[in-house]
Amino acid sequence: MTDFALDDPFDRRPALPRPGRLLRQAADSIPPSSLVLLSIVSVQLGAAFAKNLFAVLPPSAVVFLRIAAGGLIMAAVARPKLRGLGWRDWAVGAGFGLTLALMNLSYYEALSRLPMGVAVAIEFLGPLGVAVAASRRRLDLAWIGLAGLGVALLAPWGRQASAAWWLGIGFALVAGACWAAYILLSAAAGRRFPGTTGLSFAMIVSTLVIAPVGVTTGGADLLQPSLLLIGLGVGLLSSVIPYSLELHALRRMPKHVFGILMSLEPAVAALAGVLVLGEVLHVQQWAAIVCVVAASLGSTRMTGR
């Protein structure tokens, strides 16, 4: 019995499209603004699920699960090419990975002590600072002041607060500074590494950096299948899916419009905290988040003109 070849000219059946092509076609059918919003929702859902893990694992172990899962997936999709790299390329890639590890570790440490909306609002000072520094307009001082007012409203002035709250604010500020460095290093890596291989290289480096801390603090609990599965989900939601959506959206929309939409992230984080984690925020905290979002929107609109 003779088998028919797959490219038999008499076979009238339509060829099945590849999964990657199907995903690209599906993404092309979605407006780019919707892709950005989906990316934001994915990131915050991933953070909410990660925070649920803090009951059984310390933040450093959860960070390790997230980065390791995302790194393995990214390495499989975009394997970094190491041949031909100069020492400056290695330095940029290593710095990018180290910043990525420190940013995630600081953010998760802040998340373990603060509500999601509060942590993201403070962390958002990082990209806001980069946007303002790139603009150099006098009006930017007003946006800096508005963002500063938001952070001041988030601090527990005049009332008794635990040391954990202040420590959480400190971690969120460190995460924001790392986020600013991440933006700059991401651009530098994009010029030195083709495609998405720069991010893939950075995630591998960050996995190696965070592994000693994560494995030490997590111990044998990291081998539980249920926790590994949740960690894989967090890695997908927090790294792989949003980055893919944002990359696809940026190819079809102006960067300043992308920045305006990303300004909504603190508000989405607060809503995710309420809906997923049951974190109830006070009126003053909501007002602070509105201040940070408004400052980000204002600075991004000015830089886009």
N, C-alpha and C positions, 0 to 999 in steps of 0.2 A: 504494500500500500504506500503510495507516494504522498508525502506531506506537501501542502501548498506553501509556497514562500510568502512571507509577510508582504513583499512588494509585488505580488502577483498582479499584472495589469488587468486581469479579468475579474479581480476581486473588487466589487463595487461598494463594499462597506467603507464608511468614512473612518479615517484614521483617528484613533483616540488621542486627544491632546495630552501633553505632559502635565503633571501636577503643577510645576512651576509656571507654565504658561497659563493654566487656569487661574492661578492666584493673581498673576499680573493682569489678566483680563478682568477679573473681579475687582481688583483695585482701580483699574482704569475707569470702571463704570461708576465709581463713587467719587463725588466731588472732593477736591483736595482739602477743603476746610473740614469736611466730615472725617477725613483720614486723621487730621491733626487732633480733632476732638476725641476720636476713638483711641488715639495714642495716649492722650492725657488720662482718659478713663482707665485704660489698661495699666498704666503706671501706678495709678492710685489704688486700683483694685489689688495689684500685686503687693503694694505696701501694706494694705489692710490685711491681706492674708499672711504676710510676713509678721505683722504685729501680733496676730493670733498665735504664732509659733513661740512668742516670747514666754508663754506660760510653761513651755517644756524645754526650750533651748535659749541660751543667752544670745543677745543680739549679734555678737561676733560670729557665733556658729551659724546663725541664720544668714548673715552676710556671706559666709563661705559657701553655703548651699546655693544661694542665689547666683553669686559670681561664677562658681564652678559649673553650674548647670548652663548658664548663659554662655560661658566660655567654650564649653564642649560643643554646644550647638553652633555658635559662631565659627569655631574652628572647622567644623564639618562643612559648613556652608561656604565660608570664605577662608580657605587655608592660607595663612600669611606666607609670603615668599621671602625667605631670609637671605638668599643668595644675592650678592651685589650690594648689600647694605653697607654704608659707611658708618664710622663711629658716631657721627652726628645723628644718623637715622636711628641707630640703636639707642642713643641717649634720649631722643624725642619719644620713641616708642616706650622705653622703660619709664620715663617721667610720666607719660600718659597713663600707663598702667598703675604706677604708684599713686598718682592722683585719684584715679578711679577707685582704687581700694580704700584710700583714706576718706574719700567723699562718701562712699557707701557705708563704711564703718561709723563715721561721725553721724551720718543721718539716722542710721538705725539706733545708735545710742541715744540720740535726741528723741527718736520716735518712742523709745521705751519709757521716756520720762514725761513727754508732752503729748497733747492731742495732735492728730495728724495735721489739721488745719493750721495750728500754731507753729508746728515744726517746719512745715513747707513755707509758710509766710516768712519766717525768719531766714530760712535757707535761700529764699528767692532774692534776697539782697545781693547774692553773688552775680547772677546774670543781669540784674538791674544795674549793678555797678559797671559791668562791661558795656552795656548799652549806653549808659550815660557818658562813660569815658570816651566812647567812639563818637558821640554827638558834638560835644564841646559848645553847647549853647547855654546862654545865661539862664534860660527857663529850666534847665536841668537841675539847677539848685533847688527849685521848688519841688521837683519830683523827689529829689534826695530827702528834702525836709519832710515831705508827705510820707515817704517810706519810713523815715526815722520816727515819725509820730506813730505810725502803725506798730513798730517794734516796741516803742515806749509804752503803748497801750497794752501790749502783750505781757510786759514785765509786771510782776506782782508788787507794785509799789504800794506802800502804806498798809499792807495787810500781811499777816503771817503766812509764809510760804516755806515749803520744805526745801532743803538744800538740793534735792533731786530736780526741782523745777529750774533753779538757777543753773545747775549743771547741764540740764537739757538745753537751755538757751545757749550756753557756751558751745555745746556740741553742734547745735544748729548753725551757729555763726561760723564754726570751723568748716562745716559742710558747705555753707554758702561760699566761703573763700575757695574751697576746693572746686566747687562748681564753676566759679569764674576761671580758675586755672584750667579746668577741664575744657571749657569753651575755647580758650586760646590754644591749648595743646592739641585739641581735636582738629583745629584748622591747620596747625603745623604738621600733624600726622597725615592729614589729607593731601598735603603737598608732597610728602615723601613716600607714602604707601599708596599703591593703586587700589581703587575701589573701596571696599569695606575692610580690606586686610589690615589697615591700621588699627581699627577698633578691635578686630579679632586678635591681633598681636597684643594690644593693651589688656584685653580681658584675660589672656593667658598669663601675662605678667602679674596682673592683679590677683589672679587665683593663686599663683605661687607665693605672692607676698602675704596674703591673708590666710593661707592654709595653716601655717604653724599655730596662729592664734585660734582660728576656728576649730581645728581638730583638737587642740588642747582643752578648750572650754566646752566643746560639744561632747567629746569622748565617744563612748559606745552608742549613745543615743543617735548619732549621725547615721548609724547603720540600720535604723528602723525603716522598713519599706514604706510605711505610711508617711514618715517625715521626708524621706527621699523623694517621694512622689509630689508632696506639697512643695518641696524646694524646687523641683523641676518646673512646677506650675508657676512659682514665683519668678524663676529665671525667665520663663517665656513671657509672662505678663509685664515684668519690670524692665527687661532688656531687649530680647529678640523681637517681639511683636511691635513695641512702640518705635524702636529704631527703624525697622523696616517700613512702617507706615509713614514715619516722618521723612525718611529718605525719598520715598515715592511722592509724598506731597510736595516736598521742596522742588522737585523737578517740574512741577506744574503750577506753582504759585510764587509771587514775590516774597522775598525774605522778610520784609517788614510786616506783611500780612501774617506770615507764619509767627512772627514774634508777638503780634497782637493777640493771636489765638492762644499762644503759650502762656500769656499773662493770666489766663483764667485758671491756671494750675492750682494756686493756693485755694481758690474757692471750691474747685472740684475735690481737692484733698479734704477740705472741711466737710463737704457733703458726704464723701466716702466714709469719713470717720463717724458721721452721724448715722448713716444708713447701715453700714456694715459692722461697725464696732460699738454703736450706741454712745458715742462721745458727744455729750451735750455741751455746747459752747455758750458762754454768756454774751450779752449784748455788746459789751466792751470788746470782747474777742472778735466777734463778727465785724465790728466797726474797724478794728485793727486790720483784719484781712482785707476789707474793702479799701482801706488806705493803701495797702501794698499793691493790690491789683490795679487800683487807679494810677498809682505812680508808675507801675510797669507799662500800663496802657499808654499813659502820656508820653513817657520817654521813647517808647517804641514808635508811636505815631510821629513824633518829631524827627527821629532818625530816619524814618521812611520817606520824608518829604524831600 
